[in-house]
Amino acid sequence: MRPRMNRAWNERAARRLPTALLLSLLGLTTAVACRKPPPDELVYTGRGAGPGGAQPPGSGGLPPDTGGSQPSGSSGGGGAPPATSTGSGATGDATVASTTAATTGAGGGEPVGGDVCAPVPVDGGPFSKAKLLTAAADCALNRACEFEAQARALNDSASALARDRGEPSAAAARGAWLAAMRVWQEAELFRFGPAASSTQPGGQDLRDQIYAWPLVSRCKIEEQIVSRAYAQPSFSSSLINARGLAAFEYLVFYGGADNGCSQFSPINANGTWAALGAGDLAQRKADYAAAAAADVLARAGALARAWAPEAGSFREKLTQAGRGSPVYATEQDALNAVSDAMFYIEKELKDWKLGRPLGFTEDCTTPTCPEALESRFAQASTAHLRANLSGFRRLFQGCGEGGQGVGFDDWLREVGSADLADRMLAALSGAQAAVDSLDVPLDQALATDRARVEAVYSAVKALTDLLKTELVTTLNLELPRSSEGDND
């Protein structure tokens, strides 16, 4: 481990302490989920965007009943859905790609300002760190713009479903969710600035407000179906484990009439869930989905506005690092923030999306923990892995077509480490090929072909090992606190 400036390190550690605490709580709740859900949930309440946060655009604004104010962020505990919760209306991983293509076109939707999202500029000149930061900012802006377009389509489909619960409307809502998630799972790799935690420089908690996985509680959603909390003005500031894209998934993909709460939950103890008729339950789910989609659109608009290429935007704050940026005093600070985002594939993808279900983490106490899989109702776990790796390539290699543009691989070549750049690109291609080899939903592969899932884990690990050892050392970058001391 290279020497660090003590003051900078202490400041960085102080900023990340709340995140470390949250991860510890998350490990506790997931471990419990692999046994059985407790009667009460352990809940973490986060911070929201502070004063000066970007305001959402007109049609993507906060729902009318919020009064237009920016709610405070909050997150809730709760594990993944129980293993018995596979929905009757689920769309398998094998069909996700075709469904997404049919609903997205070339980007689809109505982006910020009503114009088509601008393509990411490709700079072919000599490498510079300033160009790398600009490329990262432009790619983040592009992903945020594309996601807002999909969030608007999701909102429209959810509104239509609430008006007409027929299967055509339901299928359209499911397709819109899959299309939105394809873009969002790429955007997950750009968790710096507005999408980051408010404990980080420039963070506004927007990622967790849009998609809080793995902080998702099926029981909390079902309790709010009964209480109709989704129809209250306070919904947009309620716990994030029952809002966002994850809540929408359950509401539109799961067709069962059971619930995932324990006998101690009021909806079971008082019989209020059982008293709901089938038609009433379906309508409440549709209305809840519409409220969740409206809330997602509000956050998507805020994220896109925050990155907008105008004076005072976060794009300017990132690209002006070390040259008057109020967020990043030095260029190196900004580069560390962007490189931290790439570690999504090390912690969330490798450890949480694959390691936990495979039983490789201490918080899974059984041979496998299929309930820890992402998007089990939609059976879209594999599609999410594929999109995550695509997002990593955009950030590491370049955001243009076929990996064109400035990326971290160019920085490696600039400092004489072309071999490492080539090895990382080869490892990335290997990980993508391993994911593409999964021809059945991930939960099915986990049960019937565990070796293939382990092969995906190993392929991703080959990439993350290079990321957290050779890349950070060669480029003199700091490891994220969550990865320090990780010897797997």
C-alpha positions in Angstrom: 0.0 0.0 0.0 1.5 3.3 -1.1 1.9 6.2 1.4 -0.9 8.7 1.7 -1.3 12.2 2.8 -2.6 11.8 6.4 -5.0 14.8 6.3 -6.5 13.7 3.0 -6.8 10.1 4.2 -8.5 11.2 7.5 -11.0 13.4 5.7 -11.8 10.6 3.2 -12.2 8.1 6.0 -14.5 10.4 7.9 -16.7 10.9 4.9 -17.1 7.2 4.4 -17.7 6.1 7.9 -21.5 6.3 7.6 -21.4 4.2 4.4 -19.4 1.6 6.2 -21.9 1.6 9.0 -24.7 1.1 6.5 -22.9 -1.8 4.9 -22.6 -3.4 8.3 -26.3 -3.1 8.9 -27.0 -4.4 5.4 -24.9 -7.4 6.1 -26.9 -8.1 9.2 -30.3 -7.8 7.5 -29.2 -10.0 4.6 -27.9 -12.7 7.0 -31.2 -12.7 8.7 -33.0 -12.9 5.4 -31.1 -16.1 4.6 -32.6 -17.7 7.7 -36.1 -16.2 8.1 -37.5 -12.7 8.2 -37.8 -11.2 11.7 -41.1 -9.7 12.9 -39.7 -6.2 12.8 -37.2 -4.7 10.4 -33.9 -2.9 11.1 -34.2 0.4 9.3 -31.5 2.9 8.3 -32.7 6.5 7.7 -30.4 8.3 5.3 -30.0 12.0 4.5 -31.6 13.7 1.6 -30.3 16.3 -0.9 -29.2 19.4 0.9 -30.0 23.0 -0.1 -28.9 23.8 -3.6 -29.8 20.4 -5.0 -31.0 20.4 -8.6 -34.7 20.8 -9.2 -36.5 18.3 -11.4 -37.8 19.3 -14.8 -41.4 20.2 -15.4 -42.9 16.9 -16.4 -40.5 15.0 -14.4 -41.1 17.0 -11.2 -42.2 15.7 -7.8 -45.7 14.4 -7.6 -48.3 17.2 -7.1 -49.2 16.1 -3.6 -45.6 16.7 -2.3 -45.9 20.4 -2.6 -42.9 20.4 -4.9 -40.4 20.2 -2.2 -37.3 17.9 -2.3 -37.9 15.2 0.2 -35.3 14.0 2.6 -33.7 10.7 1.7 -34.3 7.6 3.8 -33.6 4.0 3.4 -35.0 0.9 4.9 -33.8 -2.5 5.8 -35.4 -5.7 4.8 -34.0 -8.6 2.9 -34.6 -9.9 -0.6 -37.9 -11.7 -1.4 -38.3 -15.2 0.1 -37.5 -18.1 -2.2 -41.1 -18.9 -2.6 -42.0 -15.5 -4.1 -41.5 -16.0 -7.9 -44.2 -14.2 -9.6 -46.7 -15.7 -12.0 -46.2 -12.9 -14.4 -42.4 -13.0 -14.5 -40.4 -12.4 -17.6 -37.4 -14.8 -17.8 -33.9 -13.6 -18.4 -33.9 -15.4 -21.8 -36.6 -13.0 -23.1 -35.5 -9.8 -21.4 -33.2 -8.7 -24.3 -35.9 -9.0 -26.9 -38.5 -7.3 -24.7 -36.2 -4.5 -24.0 -35.3 -4.0 -27.7 -39.0 -3.9 -28.6 -39.7 -1.1 -26.0 -36.6 1.0 -26.3 -35.7 1.4 -30.0 -32.6 3.6 -30.3 -33.1 5.2 -26.9 -36.8 6.0 -26.9 -38.8 8.3 -24.8 -38.7 12.0 -24.3 -35.4 13.1 -22.9 -34.5 16.3 -21.0 -35.8 19.4 -22.7 -37.8 17.4 -25.3 -34.8 16.8 -27.5 -33.0 13.6 -28.3 -30.2 12.8 -25.9 -27.0 14.1 -27.4 -24.4 11.4 -28.3 -21.3 11.3 -26.2 -18.5 13.3 -27.8 -15.5 11.2 -28.8 -12.1 12.9 -28.3 -9.4 11.3 -30.4 -6.6 13.7 -29.4 -3.7 13.1 -26.9 -4.7 11.8 -23.4 -5.1 14.1 -20.4 -6.7 13.6 -17.0 -8.9 16.6 -17.7 -10.2 14.8 -20.9 -10.9 11.6 -18.8 -13.0 13.6 -16.3 -14.8 15.3 -19.2 -15.5 12.0 -20.8 -16.8 10.5 -17.5 -19.1 13.6 -17.0 -20.5 13.4 -20.6 -21.2 9.7 -20.2 -22.9 10.3 -16.9 -25.0 13.0 -18.5 -25.9 10.7 -21.4 -27.0 7.9 -19.2 -29.0 10.2 -17.0 -30.7 11.7 -20.0 -31.5 8.2 -21.4 -32.8 7.1 -18.1 -35.1 10.0 -17.7 -36.6 9.2 -21.1 -37.2 5.6 -20.0 -38.6 6.8 -16.6 -41.1 9.0 -18.5 -42.2 6.0 -20.5 -42.5 3.9 -17.3 -44.6 6.6 -15.7 -46.9 6.7 -18.7 -47.3 2.9 -18.8 -48.0 2.8 -15.0 -50.7 5.5 -15.3 -52.3 3.5 -18.1 -52.2 0.4 -16.0 -53.9 2.1 -13.1 -56.7 3.2 -15.5 -57.0 -0.2 -17.2 -55.7 -3.3 -15.5 -56.0 -5.5 -18.6 -53.1 -7.8 -19.7 -52.0 -5.5 -22.6 -51.5 -2.6 -20.1 -49.8 -4.9 -17.6 -47.4 -6.3 -20.3 -46.6 -2.7 -21.4 -45.8 -1.8 -17.8 -43.5 -4.8 -17.5 -41.8 -4.0 -20.8 -41.3 -0.4 -19.7 -39.7 -1.5 -16.5 -37.3 -3.8 -18.3 -36.3 -1.0 -20.7 -35.8 1.5 -17.8 -33.7 -1.1 -15.8 -31.5 -1.8 -18.8 -30.4 1.9 -18.9 -30.4 2.2 -15.1 -28.1 -0.8 -14.5 -25.6 0.9 -16.8 -26.0 4.2 -15.0 -25.3 2.3 -11.7 -21.6 2.5 -12.7 -21.7 6.3 -12.6 -22.4 6.6 -8.9 -20.4 9.8 -8.3 -21.7 13.3 -7.8 -25.5 13.6 -7.6 -26.1 9.8 -7.7 -23.7 9.2 -4.8 -24.5 9.2 -1.1 -24.8 12.6 0.6 -21.8 11.6 2.7 -19.7 11.8 -0.5 -18.5 15.0 -2.3 -21.4 16.4 -4.3 -23.7 13.5 -3.4 -27.5 13.9 -3.4 -28.6 10.3 -2.6 -30.4 10.1 -5.9 -29.3 6.6 -6.6 -30.9 5.2 -3.5 -34.0 7.2 -4.1 -34.4 5.7 -7.6 -33.2 2.1 -6.9 -32.4 1.1 -3.3 -31.6 -2.6 -4.0 -30.6 -4.6 -1.9 -32.5 -2.5 0.7 -35.9 -3.8 -0.4 -38.7 -5.1 1.7 -41.5 -7.0 0.2 -43.4 -6.9 3.5 -43.1 -3.1 3.8 -44.6 -2.8 0.3 -47.5 -5.1 1.2 -48.1 -3.2 4.4 -48.3 0.0 2.3 -50.7 -1.7 -0.1 -53.1 -2.2 2.8 -52.6 1.2 4.4 -52.5 3.0 1.0 -49.5 4.9 2.1 -48.6 5.3 -1.6 -51.5 7.7 -1.9 -50.3 10.0 0.9 -48.4 13.3 0.4 -45.6 11.8 2.6 -45.0 8.9 0.2 -42.1 10.5 -1.6 -40.2 10.9 1.7 -41.1 7.4 3.0 -38.6 4.6 3.5 -36.8 3.8 0.3 -37.1 0.0 0.8 -40.7 0.3 -0.4 -40.3 2.8 -3.2 -38.5 3.1 -6.5 -37.8 0.7 -9.3 -37.6 -2.3 -6.9 -41.1 -1.7 -5.5 -42.4 -1.3 -9.0 -41.0 -4.7 -10.0 -42.9 -6.5 -7.3 -46.1 -4.6 -8.0 -46.2 -5.3 -11.7 -44.5 -8.7 -11.9 -45.8 -10.6 -8.9 -49.4 -11.9 -9.4 -49.8 -13.9 -6.2 -52.4 -13.1 -3.6 -50.1 -14.1 -0.7 -47.8 -11.8 1.3 -44.3 -12.1 2.6 -44.9 -10.6 6.1 -44.7 -12.6 9.3 -47.7 -13.4 11.5 -46.7 -10.5 13.7 -47.3 -7.9 10.9 -50.5 -6.0 11.5 -51.8 -6.9 8.0 -51.8 -10.6 9.1 -52.4 -10.2 12.8 -55.5 -8.0 12.1 -56.6 -9.8 9.0 -56.6 -6.7 6.8 -54.6 -8.4 4.0 -56.9 -11.4 3.9 -59.9 -9.0 3.7 -58.8 -7.5 0.4 -60.6 -8.9 -2.5 -58.7 -9.9 -5.7 -60.0 -6.9 -7.7 -59.2 -4.5 -4.9 -55.7 -5.9 -4.4 -55.0 -5.7 -8.1 -56.2 -2.1 -8.3 -54.1 -1.1 -5.2 -51.0 -2.6 -6.8 -51.6 -0.7 -10.0 -52.2 2.6 -8.1 -49.1 2.0 -6.0 -47.1 1.3 -9.2 -48.2 4.5 -10.7 -47.2 6.4 -7.5 -43.8 4.7 -7.5 -43.2 5.5 -11.2 -44.1 9.1 -10.7 -41.6 9.3 -7.8 -38.9 7.6 -10.0 -39.5 10.1 -12.7 -39.1 13.0 -10.3 -35.7 11.6 -9.2 -34.7 10.9 -12.8 -35.4 14.4 -13.7 -33.4 15.7 -10.8 -30.4 13.5 -11.8 -30.5 14.7 -15.4 -30.8 18.3 -14.4 -27.9 18.0 -12.0 -25.6 16.8 -14.9 -26.9 19.3 -17.4 -24.2 21.1 -19.4 -24.7 24.5 -18.0 -23.0 26.9 -15.5 -23.1 25.6 -12.0 -24.1 22.0 -12.9 -22.3 19.0 -11.5 -20.7 18.4 -14.9 -18.9 21.7 -14.5 -17.9 20.9 -11.0 -16.3 17.6 -12.1 -14.6 18.9 -15.2 -13.2 21.9 -13.4 -11.6 19.8 -10.6 -8.5 21.5 -9.4 -9.4 24.7 -11.3 -11.9 26.3 -9.0 -14.4 23.5 -8.5 -16.2 23.9 -5.2 -16.4 20.1 -4.8 -13.0 18.8 -5.9 -10.0 20.8 -4.7 -7.6 18.7 -6.9 -7.9 16.8 -10.1 -6.8 13.7 -8.2 -9.7 14.0 -5.9 -12.1 13.9 -8.8 -10.3 11.0 -10.4 -10.5 9.0 -7.2 -14.3 9.6 -7.1 -14.7 8.4 -10.6 -12.5 5.4 -10.1 -14.4 4.5 -6.9 -17.5 4.2 -9.0 -16.0 1.4 -11.1 -15.8 -0.7 -7.9 -19.5 -1.3 -8.2 -18.6 -4.4 -10.1 -16.4 -5.6 -7.2 -18.8 -5.0 -4.3 -22.4 -4.9 -5.7 -21.9 -7.2 -8.7 -19.4 -9.8 -7.6 -20.1 -9.9 -3.8 -23.8 -9.1 -3.6 -25.3 -10.2 -6.9 -23.3 -13.4 -7.2 -21.4 -14.1 -4.0 -24.3 -14.0 -1.6 -26.6 -16.2 -3.7 -23.7 -18.7 -4.1 -23.1 -18.8 -0.4 -19.6 -17.2 -0.7 -20.3 -14.5 1.9 -20.5 -14.8 5.6 -24.0 -13.4 5.7 -25.3 -16.4 3.8 -25.4 -19.2 6.3 -26.8 -21.9 4.0 -25.2 -23.6 1.0 -26.9 -21.1 -1.3 -29.1 -18.0 -0.7 -31.3 -17.7 -3.8 -33.5 -15.1 -1.9 -30.5 -12.7 -2.2 -30.7 -12.6 -6.0 -31.6 -9.3 -7.6 -35.0 -8.9 -9.5 -36.4 -12.4 -8.7 -39.9 -11.4 -9.5 -39.0 -10.3 -13.0 -36.3 -13.0 -13.3 -34.0 -10.3 -14.8 -30.9 -10.9 -12.7 -28.7 -12.0 -15.7 -29.8 -9.0 -17.8 -28.8 -6.7 -14.9 -25.3 -8.3 -14.8 -24.9 -7.8 -18.5 -25.9 -4.1 -18.3 -23.6 -3.5 -15.3 -20.6 -4.8 -17.3 -21.7 -2.7 -20.3 -21.7 0.3 -18.0 -18.2 -0.6 -16.7 -16.9 -0.7 -20.3 -18.3 2.7 -20.9 -16.4 4.1 -18.0 -13.2 2.1 -18.4 -12.8 2.1 -22.1 -14.9 4.8 -23.6 -18.6 5.8 -23.8 -18.8 6.0 -27.6 -19.8 3.3 -30.0 -17.6 0.2 -29.6 -15.7 1.6 -26.6 -14.6 4.7 -28.5 -13.6 7.7 -26.4 -11.3 8.5 -23.5 -11.3 5.9 -20.6 -9.0 4.6 -17.9 -7.5 2.2 -20.4 -6.1 5.3 -22.2 -4.6 6.6 -19.0 -2.9 3.2 -18.5 -1.4 3.4 -22.0 -0.3 6.9 -21.3 1.8 5.8 -18.3 3.3 2.9 -20.1 1.0 0.1 -18.9 -0.6 -0.9 -22.1 -0.2 -4.6 -21.1 -2.4 -4.0 -18.0 -5.0 -2.1 -20.2 -5.1 -5.1 -22.6 -5.4 -7.6 -19.8 -8.3 -5.7 -18.2 -10.1 -5.4 -21.5 -9.6 -9.2 -22.0 -10.9 -9.9 -18.5 -13.9 -7.7 -19.1 -14.7 -9.5 -22.4 -14.3 -12.8 -20.5 -16.8 -11.7 -17.8 -19.3 -10.5 -20.5 -18.9 -13.9 -22.3 -19.5 -15.8 -19.1 -22.7 -13.8 -18.4 -23.9 -14.3 -22.0 -23.5 -18.1 -21.5 -26.3 -18.1 -18.9 -29.2 -19.2 -21.1 -31.6 -19.7 -18.2 -32.7 -17.3 -15.4 -30.0 -17.0 -12.7 -32.2 -18.5 -9.9 -32.7 -21.6 -12.1 -29.0 -21.8 -13.0 -28.1 -21.6 -9.3 -30.3 -24.6 -8.6 -29.5 -26.7 -11.6 -26.1 -25.6 -12.9 -24.2 -24.1 -10.0 -20.9 -24.5 -11.8 -21.9 -22.1 -14.5 -22.8 -19.5 -12.0 -19.5 -20.0 -10.2 -17.8 -19.6 -13.6 -19.4 -16.2 -14.0 -18.3 -15.2 -10.5 -14.7 -16.3 -11.3 -14.7 -14.4 -14.5 -15.9 -11.2 -12.8 -13.3 -11.8 -10.0 -10.5 -12.0 -12.6 -11.5 -8.4 -13.6 -12.0 -7.0 -10.1 -8.6 -8.5 -8.9 -6.9 -6.4 -11.6 -9.0 -3.4 -10.7 -8.3 -3.3 -7.0 -4.6 -4.3 -7.2 -2.7 -3.3 -10.4 -4.9 -0.5 -11.6 -5.0 1.5 -8.4 -1.3 1.0 -7.8 -0.3 1.9 -11.4 -2.4 5.1 -11.5 -1.8 6.0 -7.9 -5.5 5.9 -7.0 -7.1 5.3 -3.6 -9.0 2.1 -2.9 -12.6 2.7 -1.8 -12.9 2.1 1.9 -15.3 -0.8 1.3 -12.5 -2.6 -0.6 -9.6 -2.1 1.7 -8.6 -5.2 3.5 -10.6 -7.3 1.1 -8.5 -10.3 0.3 -10.9 -12.5 -1.7 
